Amino acid sequence: MFKKMFQNKNLSKDRQKKPSGQVLNFINAQSGSVVSYTKQEVINRYNTTPYLKVCVDKIANGCATSKLTLHKKLKNGGDKILSNSDVIDLIKKPNELMGGKDFIRTLVGCMELYGEVFIYLEKFQGKIIYMYVISPNQVVQKPSKASGFKYRINIDGKLYLAEREDVVAIKDFDYSNLYGNGSSKANSVGANIQTNNEITKYLQTYFNNSCVPNGIISLEDVDNIDDIEQIKQDYNINTSGFSRFKTYFINKKLTYTKTSANLSELGIVELQEFEQKTIRNAFCIPEELMGNTSNTNRSGSLVAKDTFISEVLQPRMEQILEVINIQIVQKHYGEDLFFTSSIESDSSKEMTIKLITACPSAFTLNEVREISGYDTKIELEGKFIDKMKKESGVNSAYESDLIDQGGKNEKTNNQ
């Protein structure tokens, strides 16, 4: 039917192609269409939208508590844990501005906001000396023929060129466009973030009396314009700002016509809570971790935290470490090295403590110290050796004797 209408011979060719601009403007105005936030506008709301910031920070801070362990593959198919290595030092202090936890926190935060992040490797004579986190909005151009297959990075208004092999890229794949930019959780709830912000703006204008008037006052017994103006000024003085709900009485007959609903009638608070819940669900954060424990008990809170660790934090860390292991650790420090991460939950720690209490002989001294949050014996001896090296220069024979003695002590204690 519509095809026949637009093919009507009585219509001009221009009108057959598309509706006039006036018609489109009228339709848009009547439908109340809203221009949705772009991806960058959503990202810009991170510092001005409390609920978005809390969700992103909750995941980033949670991942930063992860314990990273360096392993070395053995020929028999197993692996052993290393306590000293150049790559461990690099992860603990990636650059002069960040520590290890800040490095992980920043990587994860960018992943949640942008869906991708970059790591720039600063090298000296082929060796990595620093690692810097680069956010996607600082990457002006990715490697291409036009850029000479180099990254163009903008930092504080200055443009830098980086070789492709000196930049490591991590991203959440957009399955609708695999070779495009990353897809973030924040962008998936852009409309909800926009609605939440518009509600906040509305509440600001509402309490400052600068929105649509909630009623019209008609003065029937006053004919003098000056008297009407004076009454109007007195009314505004006494009812504006946070006293807008205050009843105002005058000694004149008047009629009042209501033109807008109050907050409870509009359901503004409920709508804002719904949008915040949608944002929280998109980031897979249990409400117990946001401080709402009214509908749960301690056991429920522990389960919620365990689920958050296993379903959100740990998968994110595995994703990041997979790239770091392949592109940094194994490429620059040895193909037999790799990092693993672990985030301990309260419930698993309680269970371990119960097992140690029930059967203490099943655990080594190092395992007990590690569970208690102390440095293991090997780490303590390593720190002692490093200190002795700096102070007096300990020979290798003394070092081996010290380590051997430590092993004997540990076996004696276990027995």
N, C-alpha and C positions, 0 to 999 in steps of 0.2 A: 504493500500500500504506500509506504513512504517513498519507495523508489519511483513509483508512478507519479507521485506528487511533485518530486523534484525534476522529473522529466517532462513536466507539463510545458507545452509549447508557448503558453502565455507568459512564462517566466523568462527573464533575461538570462543570458549565459552566466553573468557575474553572480546573480542571485541563485542560480542552480549550483554553483560551486560551493558556496558557504553562506551562512546567515550573515546579515549585516553586523557591523561592530556595535551599533546601538542595541540590537536585539540581544547580542551576547552579554553586553554590559547590564542590560535590564535583567536577564536571566540570573547572572551572577549576583546582582544586588538583591534580588528576591529570594534566592536560595541561601543567602548568607554564607557563601563559600569562603573558606579560610585558606590562606597560603600556608602550607605545612612547613615546619622547620627543615632546613637542609641538614645534611650530616654534620657540617661544620658548626651550624647553629646549635645543634644538640650538644656537641662537644663544648661549645662556649658556655653552655648553661651548667657545666659541672660545678663551678664555684658559686653559682647563684641559686642552685636547686638543692636544698639540703638533703632530700631523700636520695637523689642520684649520687651525690657525693658520699653519703654514708654507705650505700651499696657498693660502690667502686672501692672505697677505702677498706671496707670490711673484707673483701676478697684479697686486695693487695696486701693488707697487713697480715692476714691469715697465712698467705703464701710466704711472707717474709719470715715467719716463725719456723719454716721448714729447715730441717737439719740436713745439710748436704754432706755426703760421704763419697770419697774417691776410692774407686776399686781398680785393681789390676788383674787382668785375665791371666790365668795359669794354663800351662800346657795340658794339664789333666782335665780341663773343662771347667774347673772351679775358678774362684777369684779370691784375692786377699785385700784387706783394707789398708790403705796408705794414710799415714798421718802427716807426712812431710812431702811437699812437692811444690814446684814453682806455680803450677796451675791452681793449687789450693790458695797460695798467697795472692794470686791474681783475683780469684773469686772473693776472697775476704776483703781485699782492698783494690777494687777495679780501677779507681782513679783518685785524684787528690780531693775531689769534692764528695765522694760517696764511699760508704762502707758496703759490706756484702749485703746486708739486709736492705739498705736503701736501693741498691742495684736491683735486687729481685722485686722489691716493692714497686719501683718505677716501671720495670718491664711489664709486670702484671697490670698495673694501673693503665698503661697505654693500651694493652691488649683489650681490656674491658671497655675503654672509651672509643678507641679507633678501630679495633679489630686487627691491628698490626703494629709492629714496632721494629726498630733497627738498632743494631749494635755496631758502633764504629771501633775498629781495632787500630790503635796507634802503635806503630812498630818502630824499632830502632835496630838496624842491621838485621832485619828479618825476624826479630824476636818481639813478641807482644809485650809492651810495657804498660799500656792503659787500655781500658774498655769504657766507652761512653754510650749512654742510651740516647738514641735520636728518635724523636717523635715524628710521625708521618707528615705533620704540617711543616716540619723543617726540611723535608726532602722535596726540593723544587722539581727535580727531574730524576727519574730512574734511568739505569743504563739503557742506551739505545744507540743506534747508528748516528743520530743527530748529536748526541752528547759524547761521542767518542767512547761509548760503552763505559761511562763513568757516572758516578752519583754526583749530582749537584745539590749541595746542602747549604741552607741559609741559617746562620747562627748570629743572632744580634745584628742583622742587617748586612752581614758580610757573607759572600758567596765562596764556598769551598768546593774543590773537586776531590773526589775520593775514588780510588780504584775499586773495581767491583769485588775483588777478592778481599778487600779490607772492610767490607760491610756485610754484616750477617742480618738477614731478614727473617722475621717470624710473623706469621699471620694466621687468623682464623679464616678458613676458606669460605668464600661466598659460593655456595653450590649452584646458584643460578648464573654465576659468572666466575668460573674457576680461575681465570687468569687476570682478573681485575683486582681491585683493592680488597682489603680484608673486610669482613662483616662483623660488626660489634653488637653486643647485647644492648648497649645504650641506644644505638641507632634503631634497633627493632622496636623500642618503646618511645620513639621520638614524639608521636602524637600524644601519648599519655603525659610525657614531660611538658609538652606545650600546653595541654589542658591544665595541668597542675600549676604552671606558671601564670596562666590567664586567671585562674581562680585566686591566686595570691594577689595579682594586680587588682582584681575586682574587690577583694576584701579591703585593700588599702584605700581605694577610692570610696568604698562604701562607708568606712569609718571616718573619712575626712569629708564626707558630704559633697563630693564632687562628681557623683554618678547621677543617673537619672533621678529626678525628685520622686520621693515615695508618695507624694500627695500634692494636691492643688487646693489652695485656700481661696475662697471667694468671700470678700467683705461686702455685705449687702447694704449696710447702713452708713457707709463712708463714701462720700462723694468727692472730698477734697483730695487731690493727687498728692499733696504734701503729707497729709495724714496717712495715706496708704503707704507712701515711701518710708515714713517714720516707723510705722508698724512693721513693715518688711525688714528694716534694719534691726529693730529690736528683736524680732523673731530669729534672724540669722545669728545675732550675737549670742542668744540664749540657747540655741539648738544645734549649732554647727559643731564639727569635730566629734569627739567621743561622747558628747551629750546629745547626740541626734535623737535618741529615744525618749528624751525628757518631754513631758507634756507641757504645753505652753497655753496659758489662759489669757484672754483679753476681754475687756468689757464691751464687746461689740458682737452683734449677731453674725455668725458666719457659717458657711457650709464647707465640708471637707470631702474631697473626692480622692479615693485611693488609686494610685497609678502603678505601684510596684509591690512585690511581695517581700516579706522579711526573710532573714537567713534560714529560719527553720522551715518556712514554706518552700523556699527554693531548694532546700536539700544540699546547700553548698558544702557543708562540712562532710556529709556522707559521700558526696561526689569526689571530694579531695581525698578522702580515705580510700575510696575505691581505686583511684588513679595511683596512689602510693602503693597499694597492695599489688596492683598489676606490675609496677616497676620492680618491686621486691621479688615477685614471682619470676620475672624474666631473668633476674640474677640468681635465682634458685637459693635465696637466703631464707631460712626458717624464721618465723616471727619471734621465736624465743631468743634468737641471737640479736634481734633489734630491741630487746628489753621488754617485750610483752610476754610475761609469764603468768598472766591472769587465768589462762585456760589450760595450764599444764602444771606438772610437779617436777621435782628434781630429776627423776628418772626420764621423764619426757624431754627435759632440757638436754640431758646427756645424750640421748638418742638423736636429738636434732643436731647437736654439735658433731656427733660422729658421722651422721649423714652428710652434713655440710663439708666435712673434711674429705670423706671418701668420694663424694659425687661432684664436688666443685673444686676444692683446693688441690687435691692430689692429682686429678687429671690435668689441671692447668700447669702444675709444676712438671709433670711428665712431658707435656707438650714442649715447654720451654727447654727443659734439659735435653730432650732428644736433639734439638737443633744445636744447642751448645756443645753437646758431646761430639756430634758429627763435624760441625763447622769450625770448632775452636779446639776442643780437647784432643780429639784423635788426629786432627789435621796438623796441629802445631806441637803437641806434646807426646804423642805416641798412640798408635792404633789399639794398644791393649789397655788403655785407660778409659774410664767412664765414671760419671757422677750418678748417684742415686739420691733421692730425697725421701724424707719421712716426716710426717707431722703427727706428733703423739696426741692422742685424745685423753681426756680425764678418765673415761671409763676403762680404756685399755691399761692406763697406768695403775688404776686401782686394782684391776685384775692381776697385773704383774706383781704388785706388792703383796697381794694375798698369796700368790704362788711362792714368792720368796719366803714369806713367813711360814708357809706350810712345809716347804722343802728347800731349805737354804743351801744344802749341799749340791743342788742341781744347777747353781749359778756361780760363775766366776766372780772374783773380786771386781774386775773391770766392769762386768755387766751390772753389778749392784751399784757401783759408783755412777755409771752412766744413767741408770734408771733414777737415781737420787738427784741427778742434775749436776754432778761434779765431774771434773776432768778425769778421764781414765788414767790408769797408772802409766801407760805408754806415753800419753800426751804430757803428763807431768814430767816424766823422765826426759822427753824430747825438749821441753822448755828449759829444764835444768841444764841439759847438755849445751843448748844454745847460749844460755847465760854464762856457763863456764867458759865456753869458747871465746866469748867477747871479753870476759874479764881476765882470764889467765892462759887461754889456749890449751885446751885439753887434748891429749893425743888420742888416736883412734883405738889403741889397745885399752885405754881406760874406759872409753865409751862402750866398747863391746863387753868389758867386764861388768860395767854398771847395768847394762841391759840384761846380760845373763843372770846377774845377781837378782835383778827385779823379777825375772821369770821364775827363779828358784823360790823367791819369797812368796810369789803368788801361789805356786804349787803347794808350798808348805802351809799357807793359810787355808787353802781349799781342803787339804787333808785334815 
